[in-house]
């Protein structure tokens, strides 16, 4: 099966790619993450994906431009209550559109490797997108490979971020540090 893998970052992608390939799938990556802020952080993560894709011989498609405005328009007035779900919906929607247009058999996401993301909500969002775009969502709980993926990425010398990507998650990280 040809699967388009939405890639949030290089470190999270490695295990997902290997697991999908082991099952015989032909995998391509797709980098669309307007949530990442500031621009310097976006550039570091994008470069990490380029490096990872070269080392793993993974074709990666990059969304034509970095438009953080898309993220802010989507989550405005929902920064505290439903920000993450709206962000996942935005990124997976663009991924599903691309996968459908480029005739992939299915799409999936590296978000499914993170122990910090809500798998149930991600699956619900993807189910809705399957119907809207006529493209299957491939679900696999990749969380068992989280530590392995990050260990492999360190061996590759990839950049490791300290927060999810959005400015709100960065602020939450600093607030938590101050509490400790």
Secondary structure, DSSP 8 states (H G I E B T S, - for coil): -EEEEE-S-HHHHHHHHHHHHHTT-EEEEEE--TT--SHHHHHHHHHHHHHHHHHHT--EEE-SS--HHHHHHHHTT-TTTTHHHHHHHHHHHHHHHHHHHTT-SEEEEGGGG-TTS-HHHHHHHHHHHHHHHT-EE-----GGGHHHHHHHHHHHT----SS-SSHHHHHHHHHHHHH-
